[in-house]
Each structure stands twice: as C-alpha cells, then as structure tokens.
Amino acid sequence: MRRIGLFALALLLLEGPRAVAAQAAQPRAHASLEASLAGSSVLESTVGFLGMAGLLSLDGRFSFGAGGSLMLGPTTVESDGAGSDLDLRLAYGGVLLQLKLVGSTDRYLALRALVGAGNAKIEDTVYGLEIGADNFGVVEPEVVGMIPLAGPLGLGLGVGYRGVFGVDDVPGVGPSDLAGPSAKVRVSIRTN
C-alpha cells in the first residue's frame, strides 16, 4: 500500500507541472460580435444582404450563437399579368454553429452553419400593398476565414450556400428562387 502511495506521489510531482502548463495553454472562453455584407443570388439576380451574428466559444474550437440577414432593398419579381412588377423582400435568421478547422482565437479557418427560418414578402411596387408572404426554413453552410486587424477587431471572408425550403404562398417565387450561393465580408469584435 505504501508503494502505491509513493508511486502516486511521484506521478503527481512529475505530471503536476505538465498538467498546469497544458491547462494554461488551453484557450479560454471568448465571445464575438460580427457585422457582414454579402452578395447573394435571389431570383437569378445578385442582391446585397446586411448580416449580424454573435458567437460564444467555451473551448476555443466549437462556437455557437445566433445570426441573421436582411436583404438590402427589394428585388423585382416580374408580374405575369398586365399589372406592374412586384417587389420581393427577404430576411432570415437562426442558430449558428461553428467548428474551427485550424488556427487560433483571432486567426482561423472554420466551417459554419446557420439553421433557422425566414420570411419572404411580395408587394405591389405602385401602391405598396402586400400581395403574398410566407415563412420558410433555411440552412446556410459556409466556409469562413478570419484574420486579426487591430486590437479585438478582425476581418473575415466567407463563402456559402443558402438552402431554402417551405415557400408555398408567395406568388411567382419558389424555394429555388430564394436559394443560392453567397460571398460575405465581415468585421468582428471579440472578447478574451
């Protein structure tokens, strides 16, 4: 019994400094807020989106949070009838999950996915009357790269694809019209 105790004490003395050093080397929890501008395909046209996101990481590798995007201005939907064209407005948001593939807290390459819901609305361009609206589901996977700027600021680029499902009540618009590739430029501020 005494030998086991001495062995455990020796192991503690030898491994103790390594364990403390390993614990100190582990990344601390941090949070980040991001603002983004994106170009994306909607109705076979390129439109702009303004986005916001917040992420929290407890271990330095996996992050979770929430985010959303709002289309900057309406895009035109051609009317089938003799009437005027229609405006499409679009917004979506949801839960964000991110997994860092390589890098550190402020410089990394990661996989990110937004899973949530959105709203599409069609309005008459002349009178501004709502013609139709529908809520839909959205899944947007993305590859994200981030580099530090100054202090807590970072600059990032992302390339992804917005998948949409469940659009039924918007005249002249289906899921494939709202789905499409996107490219984003983002600025983040993080805490340590």
Residue, then its C-alpha position, 0 to 999 in steps of 0.5 A: m500500500r505504501r508503494i502505491g502511495l509513493f508511486a502516486l506521489a511521484l506521478l503527481l510531482l512529475e505530471g503536476p507541472r505538465a498538467v498546469a502548463a497544458q491547462a494554461a495553454q488551453p484557450r479560454a472562453h471568448a465571445s464575438l460580435e460580427a457585422s457582414l455584407a454579402g452578395s447573394s443570388v435571389l431570383e437569378s439576380t445578385v442582391g446585397f444582404l446586411g448580416m449580424a451574428g454573435l458567437l460564444s466559444l467555451d473551448g476555443r474550437f466549437s462556437f455557437g450563437a445566433g445570426g441573421s440577414l436582411m436583404l438590402g432593398p427589394t428585388t423585382v419579381e416580374s408580374d405575369g399579368a398586365g399589372s406592374d412588377l412586384d417587389l420581393r423582400l427577404a430576411y432570415g435568421g437562426v442558430l449558428l454553429q461553428l467548428k474551427l478547422v485550424g488556427s487560433t482565437d483571432r486567426y482561423l479557418a472554420l466551417r459554419a452553419l446557420v439553421g433557422a427560418g425566414n420570411a419572404k414578402i411580395e408587394d405591389t411596387v405602385y401602391g405598396l400593398e402586400i400581395g403574398a408572404d410566407n415563412f420558410g426554413v433555411v440552412e446556410p453552410e459556409v466556409v469562413g476565414m478570419i484574420p486579426l486587424a487591430g486590437p479585438l477587431g478582425l476581418g473575415l471572408g466567407v463563402g456559402y450556400r443558402g438552402v431554402f425550403g417551405v415557400d408555398d404562398v408567395p406568388g411567382v417565387g419558389p424555394s429555388d428562387l430564394a436559394g443560392p450561393s453567397a460571398k460575405v465580408r465581415v468585421s468582428i469584435r471579440t472578447n478574451 
